[in-house]
Amino acid sequence: MRNPQYINYVNDPQSYMKNVHEEWKKFIEGGITNGLAVRDEVLDSWKQSLKNGLPCAGTGAALVLDEKMIAKINRKNTLLLDAATPVIDEFADMLGKRDATNCVINLCNEDTVILRTVACDAEGEKNAISQNILPGAILDEKHTGTTGVSLARTTNSPYALYGPEHFRQSARICNCAAAPITNVRTKQLKGIIALSGEDFDIVPDTIGTVTFIARTIESNLLLSYVQREELLVGRFKEMIKRGGADLVLAVDADLNIIASSLGAHPIVRSVLSVRKLEKSVFHIAEKAGEKYLYGRHSDGADAILTEGTEDYHIEFHPVYREEAYIGMILLVRDLREGLCAGQASDVPGKQAKTIMVGRNPAFRAALDMAVRIAHTDVPVMMQGETGAGKEGFARTIYERSNRADKPYIAINCGALPGELIGSELFGYVPGAFTGASQKGNAGKFEAANGGTIFLDELGALPLDAQSYLLRVVEENELYRLGSTRSIPIDVRLICATNENLLDLVNAKLFRADLYYRLNVVEINIPPLRDRMDDFPELISLFCAKYAGDPCVVADADVAFFSQYRWPGNVRELKNVLHGASVLGVNVVEYLRNYVRIHIKADKDGDHGDFQMPPAGTDDDLERIVEACGGNIAKAARQLGVARSTIYRRMQRNP
């Protein structure tokens, strides 16, 4: 205590209050701050009130919040209000019967905003109105000055404040006893409960009473937290079963982690810690929580928000209990993975994860879309040149889906003979055609049942096979060739093409109804020449894969390599680096020679930047083949398509 003349307010409250009144006048009138015989925390509160420019002559508390803001704060404090309301009502009734003259009970949030005021008698209600001790008032040093509520928050303990200890003149006829309300698990301050009023006597058991009220509310809160956590954990387990995320977190409305799958995901465990996650995504989670907290969608749907950071894609699923927001499930997906290279899994029987490397904006946008829709079952259409990584994207979607433990079957439609496509995809019964097996055969769709099927070069599918595929997609059943018995089918369909399917539709070479049925989500994968900023990282990845050591590439070399079109895209680059590793030569020098030779060949052949002519303009296709000396393989490389695609297009217009 600063002054040895301090009179203990417990032993002699009347003398203490008389003495404090004189000390307050010295403080207000003379600016004295040292040697005053008042409690330390009271004097500190006076100083803070004065520093905030609060006039000591003000009348009552400050009602600074409008109805809209009050409603918003009440919604945020739904759990506290639900836990406290029955307790406050019961004690108000009890205190009223005990002739607790002029007493009101105030429930405040952790920021000292009054959420609820209940008067124990008519006189108390009248005085509460005159002093603005009503919902929306803020009882801190900035708005109202020294109060029992502000000191209970500052000291984090029950506190009794006598009339003369208040900073503002109008409040100096009131007494107040307040106690903090905490989350008993986390020790977080959740609110303050206070008994106050004019001529309200603070007797020895007053602190005990207000403390008991606070503890009763805390018990109710604890029960609410347990119920809330049970619901959050239940939703958390559902999301775990669905799969498709590298990390699943259950986070309550206060941003406390209730459950985490961190230990169950080796990929994330190796690069991420909870602390790092908090730094990366919790500021986004806070914003998402506010959107859910302050208004559910009118149709009652649980709106899903998505956000992205440099390294993660984050999906937020709100959880409600009786229309009150109680927390969210975070699905975190790591975007820092590489292209067309396997990463070993330490889970027996599981496929290796596909690594996707690239920070190019167009590539990252495509990858972000693939990750976002992975856990759904909608059909996906991927557009991209040969070798751009469509297979890698398809595997990424599959591995992050809830079908990851089911079959994954990839089919290159352009590599199948036209007469065998139907039997390969849909199977056949014995004797269905000449040469058919006497036992019959299940097709690829049956083999992929429950899992995912990837159809590459979809534009190569003949029209009759397209009709059959449309029925399979629409009816979720198929008929083996030669059979009249339907077979139920449940597959996730991912398609890819390096042709413009709309051009094929216009040329009557692809069914429009099938196109629109399969093109629910379209992902456009950029060619390597449009993402040369990823070149150094891709080279490093493939060198590490094939030679065991990453390779550093200078900016000047990247600029030189970008002069080549790379018609084979990432696949071409990967194969070149594989060849360099087999030969044991300097990788950069090998790449320089490779690019130099192919740039010269392009110039000598005068091929320019060929593009696949639209369907129906096959004269242009023949001209390009002729320019390549009739070499179909060379023309395919220049156009970035498979040889079978050129053969098929030429056969359509003999």
C-alpha positions in Angstrom: 0.0 0.0 0.0 1.3 3.4 -1.0 0.2 5.2 2.3 0.6 3.9 5.8 -2.4 6.1 6.8 -4.6 3.8 4.7 -7.7 2.7 6.7 -8.7 -0.9 6.1 -12.2 -0.8 4.5 -13.0 -4.3 5.9 -12.3 -3.4 9.6 -13.9 0.1 9.5 -15.8 0.7 6.3 -17.5 4.0 7.5 -14.2 5.6 8.4 -12.7 4.3 5.1 -15.4 5.8 3.0 -15.2 9.2 4.7 -11.5 9.2 4.3 -11.7 8.2 0.6 -14.2 11.0 -0.1 -11.5 13.5 1.0 -8.8 11.7 -1.0 -11.0 11.8 -4.1 -11.4 15.6 -3.8 -7.6 16.0 -3.6 -7.2 13.8 -6.7 -9.9 15.7 -8.7 -9.2 19.2 -7.6 -5.5 19.2 -7.0 -4.2 16.5 -9.4 -2.6 14.6 -6.5 -1.7 11.1 -7.4 0.8 10.1 -4.7 0.3 9.3 -1.1 -3.5 9.1 -1.3 -4.9 6.7 1.3 -7.0 4.6 -1.1 -6.6 1.1 -2.4 -3.9 0.7 -5.0 -6.2 -0.7 -7.7 -8.8 2.0 -7.1 -6.2 4.8 -7.5 -4.9 3.2 -10.7 -8.5 3.1 -12.0 -9.0 6.8 -11.2 -5.8 7.6 -13.0 -6.9 5.6 -16.1 -10.3 7.3 -16.1 -8.6 10.7 -15.9 -6.2 9.8 -18.6 -9.1 8.8 -20.9 -10.5 12.3 -20.5 -13.6 11.1 -18.7 -15.4 14.0 -16.9 -15.9 13.2 -13.2 -19.2 15.1 -13.3 -20.8 12.9 -15.8 -24.2 11.4 -15.1 -24.6 7.6 -15.1 -23.0 5.0 -17.3 -22.4 5.5 -21.0 -25.0 4.0 -23.3 -22.8 4.0 -26.4 -24.2 0.9 -28.2 -27.2 0.9 -30.5 -29.7 -1.9 -30.7 -28.0 -3.5 -33.7 -24.7 -3.6 -31.9 -26.3 -4.9 -28.7 -28.0 -7.7 -30.7 -24.6 -8.6 -32.2 -22.9 -8.8 -28.8 -25.7 -10.8 -27.4 -25.4 -13.3 -30.2 -21.7 -13.7 -29.5 -22.5 -14.3 -25.9 -25.4 -16.7 -26.4 -23.8 -19.4 -24.3 -23.1 -17.0 -21.4 -26.7 -15.6 -21.5 -28.2 -19.1 -21.6 -26.1 -20.2 -18.7 -26.7 -17.1 -16.6 -30.3 -16.2 -17.2 -32.0 -18.8 -14.9 -29.4 -18.2 -12.2 -29.9 -14.4 -12.3 -33.7 -14.7 -12.2 -33.6 -17.1 -9.3 -31.2 -14.9 -7.2 -33.1 -11.7 -8.1 -36.3 -13.2 -6.8 -34.5 -14.4 -3.7 -32.8 -11.1 -3.0 -36.1 -9.2 -3.5 -37.8 -11.3 -0.9 -34.9 -10.5 1.5 -35.6 -6.8 1.1 -32.4 -6.1 -0.9 -33.4 -2.5 -1.4 -32.4 -0.8 -4.6 -30.4 -3.9 -5.7 -29.9 -4.8 -9.4 -28.0 -7.8 -10.9 -25.9 -7.0 -13.9 -24.5 -9.6 -16.3 -21.6 -8.2 -18.4 -19.4 -9.7 -21.1 -15.6 -9.9 -20.8 -15.4 -6.3 -22.1 -17.7 -5.0 -19.3 -20.6 -4.4 -21.7 -23.9 -5.0 -19.8 -25.8 -7.9 -21.4 -28.7 -8.1 -19.0 -30.0 -6.1 -16.0 -32.5 -7.6 -13.5 -33.8 -5.4 -10.7 -34.6 -7.1 -7.4 -37.4 -4.5 -6.6 -39.1 -1.5 -8.2 -36.8 1.0 -6.5 -33.8 -0.8 -7.9 -35.2 -0.7 -11.4 -35.9 3.0 -11.1 -32.4 3.8 -10.0 -30.9 1.5 -12.7 -32.7 3.5 -15.3 -31.6 6.9 -13.9 -28.0 5.7 -13.8 -28.1 4.1 -17.3 -27.2 0.7 -15.8 -28.9 -1.0 -18.7 -27.9 -3.4 -21.6 -25.5 -1.6 -23.9 -23.7 0.4 -21.2 -20.0 -0.2 -20.9 -18.6 -0.2 -17.4 -14.9 0.4 -17.9 -12.6 3.4 -17.3 -13.0 4.7 -20.8 -16.8 5.0 -20.8 -18.0 5.0 -17.2 -14.9 5.3 -14.9 -14.1 3.2 -11.9 -16.7 0.5 -11.3 -16.8 -2.7 -9.4 -17.1 -4.5 -12.8 -14.0 -2.9 -14.2 -12.0 -3.8 -11.1 -13.2 -7.4 -11.0 -11.9 -7.6 -14.6 -8.6 -5.9 -13.8 -7.9 -8.0 -10.7 -9.6 -11.1 -12.1 -11.1 -11.7 -8.7 -14.3 -10.8 -6.7 -14.3 -7.1 -5.8 -16.5 -4.9 -3.7 -16.4 -1.2 -4.5 -17.8 1.4 -2.1 -19.6 4.5 -3.3 -16.8 7.1 -2.7 -14.4 4.9 -4.6 -16.2 5.5 -7.9 -14.6 8.0 -10.2 -17.8 9.8 -11.4 -19.7 12.0 -9.0 -23.1 10.5 -9.9 -22.0 6.9 -9.0 -20.6 7.8 -5.6 -23.9 7.0 -3.9 -23.8 3.4 -5.2 -22.1 0.3 -3.8 -21.1 -2.6 -6.0 -19.9 -6.2 -5.6 -18.7 -8.0 -8.7 -17.1 -11.4 -9.6 -15.5 -12.7 -12.8 -17.1 -15.6 -14.7 -14.5 -17.8 -16.4 -14.3 -20.9 -18.6 -13.0 -23.3 -15.9 -11.1 -25.3 -18.4 -9.2 -22.6 -20.3 -9.4 -19.9 -17.5 -10.6 -17.5 -20.1 -12.6 -14.6 -18.8 -16.2 -14.9 -20.2 -18.0 -12.3 -18.3 -18.6 -10.5 -14.9 -21.6 -10.6 -12.6 -22.4 -7.7 -10.3 -24.8 -6.7 -7.5 -25.2 -2.9 -7.2 -27.5 -0.2 -6.2 -28.0 3.1 -4.3 -28.0 2.5 -0.5 -27.2 -1.2 -1.3 -25.3 -2.4 1.8 -22.2 -4.5 1.3 -22.2 -6.8 4.2 -19.7 -9.6 5.0 -21.5 -12.2 3.0 -22.1 -10.0 -0.1 -18.8 -11.0 -1.8 -19.7 -14.6 -1.0 -23.1 -14.2 -2.6 -21.8 -12.7 -5.8 -19.0 -15.3 -6.0 -21.5 -18.1 -5.6 -23.6 -16.7 -8.4 -20.5 -16.5 -10.6 -19.6 -20.1 -9.8 -23.1 -21.4 -10.5 -23.0 -19.7 -13.9 -19.6 -21.3 -14.5 -21.0 -24.7 -13.8 -23.8 -24.1 -16.3 -21.3 -22.9 -18.8 -19.1 -26.0 -18.3 -22.1 -28.2 -19.1 -22.8 -26.2 -22.3 -19.1 -26.5 -23.3 -19.2 -30.2 -22.8 -22.3 -30.5 -24.9 -20.8 -28.2 -27.5 -17.6 -30.2 -27.7 -19.5 -33.5 -28.0 -21.3 -32.1 -31.1 -18.1 -30.6 -32.5 -16.2 -33.9 -32.0 -19.0 -35.8 -33.7 -18.8 -33.5 -36.8 -15.0 -33.8 -36.6 -15.3 -37.6 -36.8 -17.7 -37.4 -39.7 -15.2 -35.2 -41.6 -12.3 -37.6 -40.8 -14.3 -40.5 -42.3 -15.1 -38.4 -45.5 -11.4 -37.9 -46.0 -10.0 -35.5 -48.7 -8.1 -33.2 -46.3 -4.5 -33.3 -45.0 -5.6 -31.9 -41.7 -9.0 -31.7 -39.9 -9.5 -29.4 -36.9 -12.5 -28.9 -34.7 -12.4 -25.3 -33.4 -15.0 -23.9 -30.9 -16.4 -20.4 -31.1 -13.5 -19.1 -29.0 -11.0 -20.5 -31.4 -9.9 -23.3 -29.0 -8.8 -26.5 -30.8 -11.1 -29.2 -29.6 -9.8 -32.0 -31.8 -7.1 -32.4 -34.4 -6.1 -35.1 -36.9 -2.5 -33.8 -37.0 -1.0 -37.0 -35.8 -2.9 -39.1 -38.4 -1.5 -37.3 -41.4 2.2 -38.0 -42.1 2.4 -35.5 -45.0 1.2 -32.6 -42.8 3.0 -33.9 -39.7 6.3 -33.6 -41.5 5.9 -29.9 -42.5 3.4 -28.4 -40.1 2.9 -27.9 -36.4 -0.2 -26.7 -34.6 1.6 -23.5 -33.7 2.5 -22.8 -37.3 -1.0 -23.6 -38.3 -2.4 -21.2 -35.8 -0.2 -18.4 -37.3 -1.1 -19.4 -40.9 -4.9 -19.8 -40.7 -6.4 -18.7 -37.4 -6.7 -15.1 -38.4 -8.8 -16.4 -41.3 -10.7 -18.7 -39.0 -11.6 -15.7 -36.8 -13.0 -13.8 -39.8 -15.0 -16.9 -40.9 -16.3 -17.4 -37.3 -17.6 -13.8 -37.3 -19.6 -14.5 -40.5 -21.2 -17.6 -39.0 -21.7 -16.0 -35.6 -23.5 -12.9 -36.7 -26.0 -14.5 -39.1 -26.9 -17.8 -40.6 -28.1 -17.9 -44.1 -31.9 -17.3 -44.4 -32.4 -20.7 -46.1 -30.8 -22.4 -43.0 -28.0 -23.9 -45.1 -24.6 -24.3 -43.5 -22.7 -22.0 -45.9 -19.1 -23.2 -46.6 -16.4 -20.6 -46.8 -13.1 -21.2 -48.5 -9.9 -19.3 -48.2 -6.4 -19.7 -49.5 -3.0 -18.8 -48.2 0.3 -19.3 -50.0 0.6 -22.9 -48.8 -2.8 -24.0 -47.8 -6.4 -24.2 -48.9 -8.8 -23.9 -46.0 -12.4 -24.9 -45.9 -14.7 -23.9 -43.0 -17.8 -25.8 -42.0 -19.9 -24.1 -39.3 -21.6 -26.1 -36.6 -24.7 -24.9 -34.9 -26.6 -26.1 -31.8 -30.2 -24.9 -31.5 -29.5 -22.2 -34.1 -26.5 -20.9 -32.1 -23.1 -21.0 -33.7 -20.8 -23.1 -31.5 -17.7 -23.6 -33.7 -16.4 -24.9 -37.0 -14.6 -27.8 -38.7 -11.5 -26.7 -40.6 -10.4 -28.8 -43.5 -6.8 -27.8 -44.4 -5.2 -29.0 -47.6 -1.5 -28.6 -48.2 -0.9 -27.1 -51.6 2.9 -27.5 -51.4 3.1 -30.7 -53.3 4.8 -31.6 -56.6 3.9 -32.8 -60.1 4.0 -36.4 -61.2 6.3 -37.7 -58.6 5.5 -40.2 -55.8 6.0 -39.7 -52.1 6.2 -42.8 -50.0 3.4 -43.4 -47.5 4.0 -44.9 -44.1 0.5 -46.3 -44.1 0.7 -50.0 -45.3 -1.4 -50.7 -48.4 -2.0 -47.0 -49.3 -0.9 -45.5 -52.6 1.8 -43.0 -52.7 0.7 -39.4 -52.7 1.0 -37.5 -55.9 3.2 -34.4 -55.4 2.2 -31.2 -57.2 4.9 -28.6 -57.5 4.3 -25.1 -58.8 3.6 -21.6 -57.7 2.5 -20.2 -61.1 -0.8 -18.3 -60.5 -2.6 -20.2 -63.3 -1.3 -23.5 -62.1 -2.1 -22.8 -58.5 -5.7 -21.7 -59.4 -6.2 -25.0 -61.2 -4.7 -27.0 -58.3 -6.8 -25.0 -55.8 -10.0 -25.9 -57.7 -9.0 -29.6 -57.9 -8.4 -29.6 -54.1 -11.7 -27.9 -53.4 -13.9 -30.3 -55.3 -11.9 -33.4 -54.4 -14.3 -34.5 -51.5 -17.4 -34.1 -53.7 -18.6 -36.6 -56.3 -19.3 -34.1 -59.2 -17.8 -35.0 -62.6 -14.7 -33.1 -63.5 -13.5 -32.1 -67.0 -9.8 -31.2 -67.3 -8.6 -29.3 -70.3 -4.9 -29.3 -71.1 -2.2 -30.2 -73.6 -0.6 -33.7 -73.7 1.9 -34.0 -70.9 0.7 -30.9 -69.0 -0.2 -33.0 -65.9 -3.8 -34.1 -66.3 -3.1 -37.5 -64.9 -1.4 -35.9 -61.9 -4.4 -33.7 -61.3 -6.7 -36.7 -61.6 -4.7 -38.6 -59.0 -4.6 -35.6 -56.7 -8.4 -35.4 -56.8 -8.7 -39.2 -56.2 -6.2 -39.3 -53.3 -7.9 -36.4 -51.5 -11.5 -37.8 -52.0 -13.5 -40.1 -49.7 -12.9 -42.8 -52.4 -9.2 -42.9 -51.8 -9.4 -46.4 -50.4 -11.3 -47.7 -53.4 -10.1 -48.5 -57.0 -8.6 -45.9 -59.3 -8.5 -46.8 -63.0 -7.1 -44.6 -65.7 -8.0 -45.2 -69.4 -6.6 -43.5 -72.4 -9.5 -43.5 -74.8 -7.2 -42.6 -77.7 -5.1 -45.7 -77.2 -8.1 -48.2 -77.5 -9.1 -49.6 -80.9 -12.5 -48.2 -81.8 -14.1 -51.7 -82.1 -13.0 -52.7 -78.6 -13.8 -49.5 -76.6 -17.3 -50.6 -75.6 -16.2 -54.0 -74.4 -13.1 -52.5 -72.6 -15.2 -49.9 -70.8 -18.4 -51.8 -70.1 -17.6 -55.5 -70.3 -19.3 -58.2 -72.2 -21.1 -61.6 -71.8 -20.0 -64.9 -73.3 -20.6 -64.9 -77.1 -21.2 -61.2 -77.3 -19.0 -61.0 -80.4 -16.6 -63.0 -82.5 -13.5 -63.8 -80.4 -15.2 -63.0 -77.1 -14.1 -65.0 -74.1 -16.4 -67.9 -73.2 -16.4 -66.6 -69.6 -17.3 -63.0 -70.5 -15.4 -60.1 -69.0 -16.1 -57.2 -66.6 -15.3 -53.8 -68.0 -13.3 -51.0 -66.5 -16.4 -49.3 -65.0 -17.2 -52.5 -63.1 -13.6 -52.8 -61.9 -13.7 -49.2 -60.7 -17.1 -49.6 -58.9 -17.0 -47.6 -55.6 -13.9 -45.7 -56.7 -12.8 -43.3 -59.5 -12.4 -43.7 -63.2 -10.2 -41.4 -65.2 -11.0 -41.1 -69.0 -8.1 -39.4 -70.8 -8.4 -38.2 -74.4 -12.2 -38.2 -74.1 -12.6 -36.7 -77.5 -11.4 -39.9 -79.0 -14.5 -41.8 -77.8 -16.7 -42.9 -80.8 -20.3 -41.7 -80.9 -21.8 -45.1 -80.1 -19.6 -45.4 -77.0 -20.6 -41.8 -76.0 -24.3 -42.8 -76.1 -23.5 -45.8 -73.8 -21.5 -43.7 -71.5 -24.3 -41.1 -71.2 -26.7 -43.8 -70.0 -24.2 -45.0 -67.5 -23.6 -41.5 -66.1 -27.3 -40.7 -66.0 -28.7 -44.0 -64.7 -25.8 -45.2 -62.5 -26.1 -48.6 -64.1 -24.6 -50.4 -67.1 -25.3 -53.4 -69.3 -22.5 -55.6 -70.5 -22.4 -56.0 -74.2 -24.8 -58.7 -75.2 -26.6 -58.6 -71.8 -30.1 -57.5 -70.8 -29.2 -57.4 -67.1 -28.4 -54.1 -65.5 -25.5 -53.7 -63.1 -25.6 -50.9 -60.5 -22.5 -48.6 -60.8 -21.1 -46.0 -58.4 -18.0 -44.3 -59.8 -16.5 -40.8 -59.6 -15.8 -39.7 -63.2 -12.9 -37.5 -64.1 -12.3 -36.8 -67.8 -9.5 -35.1 -69.7 -9.1 -33.8 -73.2 -6.5 -32.0 -75.2 -9.0 -31.0 -77.8 -11.7 -28.4 -77.8 -14.8 -30.5 -77.1 -17.2 -27.7 -78.1 -15.6 -27.7 -81.5 -16.3 -31.4 -81.7 -19.8 -30.8 -80.5 -20.4 -28.2 -83.3 -18.9 -30.7 -85.8 -21.3 -33.4 -84.6 -18.4 -35.5 -83.4 -19.2 -35.3 -79.7 -22.6 -35.5 -78.1 -23.7 -32.2 -76.6 -25.8 -33.8 -73.9 -22.8 -35.9 -72.8 -20.5 -32.8 -72.9 -22.7 -30.8 -70.5 -23.3 -33.8 -68.3 -19.6 -34.3 -67.8 -18.5 -30.7 -67.8 -19.8 -29.9 -64.3 -16.5 -28.5 -63.1 -13.9 -27.5 -65.7 -10.2 -27.3 -64.7 -7.8 -25.7 -67.2 -4.2 -26.8 -66.8 -1.6 -24.4 -68.2 1.1 -25.8 -70.5 4.7 -25.7 -69.4 5.6 -22.8 -71.6 3.0 -20.6 -69.8 4.5 -21.5 -66.3 8.2 -21.1 -66.8 8.4 -19.5 -63.4 8.0 -23.1 -62.1 10.8 -24.4 -64.2 13.6 -24.3 -61.5 11.4 -26.1 -59.0 10.4 -28.8 -61.5 14.0 -29.4 -62.5 15.0 -29.6 -58.9 12.2 -32.1 -58.2 13.0 -34.4 -61.1 16.7 -34.3 -60.5 16.1 -35.3 -56.9 13.8 -38.1 -58.1 16.2 -39.6 -60.8 19.6 -38.5 -59.7 19.1 -38.2 -55.9 20.2 -34.6 -55.8 18.3 -31.4 -56.6 19.7 -29.1 -59.3 19.9 -25.3 -59.1 19.2 -23.5 -62.4 20.3 -19.9 -63.1 17.8 -17.3 -64.3 19.7 -16.9 -67.5 19.3 -20.6 -68.3 15.6 -20.4 -67.5 15.2 -17.5 -69.9 17.0 -19.6 -72.6 14.9 -22.7 -71.9 11.7 -20.6 -72.2 12.6 -19.9 -75.9 11.5 -23.5 -76.6 7.8 -24.3 -76.8 8.1 -27.6 -74.9 5.2 -29.2 -76.8 5.5 -32.3 -74.6 5.1 -30.1 -71.5 6.1 -31.4 -68.1 6.3 -35.0 -69.4 8.8 -33.9 -71.9 10.9 -32.1 -69.3 10.7 -35.1 -67.0 11.9 -37.5 -69.7 14.8 -35.3 -70.7 16.0 -35.1 -67.1 15.6 -38.8 -66.7 17.8 -39.3 -69.7 20.4 -37.0 -68.3 20.5 -38.9 -65.0 20.8 -42.3 -66.9 23.7 -40.9 -68.9 25.3 -39.3 -65.8 26.0 -36.0 -67.5 25.7 -32.4 -66.3 21.9 -31.7 -66.2 22.0 -28.0 -67.1 24.4 -28.5 -70.0 22.3 -31.4 -71.2 19.2 -29.3 -71.1 21.0 -26.5 -73.0 22.0 -28.8 -75.8 18.5 -30.3 -75.9 16.8 -26.9 -76.2 19.4 -25.6 -78.7 18.8 -28.6 -81.0 15.0 -28.4 -80.8 14.9 -24.6 -81.4 17.0 -25.1 -84.5 14.8 -28.0 -85.7 11.7 -25.8 -85.3 13.3 -23.0 -87.3 14.6 -25.3 -90.0 11.1 -26.9 -90.3 9.4 -23.6 -90.2 6.6 -25.1 -88.2 5.9 -22.0 -86.1 3.6 -22.4 -83.1 1.2 -25.0 -84.5 -2.1 -25.6 -82.8 -4.5 -28.4 -83.3 -6.9 -27.2 -86.0 -10.6 -27.1 -84.9 -12.7 -30.1 -85.8 -14.1 -29.8 -89.3 -10.9 -28.1 -90.7 -8.9 -31.2 -91.4 -7.4 -29.7 -94.5 -5.2 -27.6 -92.1 -4.3 -30.8 -90.2 -3.1 -32.5 -93.4 -1.1 -29.4 -94.3 0.7 -29.6 -90.9 1.4 -33.3 -91.4 2.8 -32.5 -94.8 5.0 -29.7 -93.3 6.4 -32.4 -91.0 7.3 -34.6 -94.0 4.5 -37.0 -93.3 5.9 -37.9 -89.9 2.8 -38.4 -87.7 4.9 -38.6 -84.5 6.6 -35.3 -85.3 3.3 -33.6 -86.1 1.9 -34.9 -82.9 4.8 -33.5 -80.9 4.4 -30.1 -82.6 0.7 -30.1 -81.9 0.9 -31.4 -78.4 -1.5 -34.3 -79.1 -1.3 -38.1 -79.2 -0.6 -39.7 -82.6 -3.9 -41.6 -82.3 -5.8 -38.3 -82.3 -4.2 -37.3 -85.6 -4.9 -40.7 -87.2 -8.5 -40.5 -86.0 -9.1 -37.0 -87.3 -7.6 -37.9 -90.7 -9.8 -41.0 -90.9 -12.9 -38.9 -90.4 -12.3 -36.9 -93.5 -10.5 -39.3 -95.9 
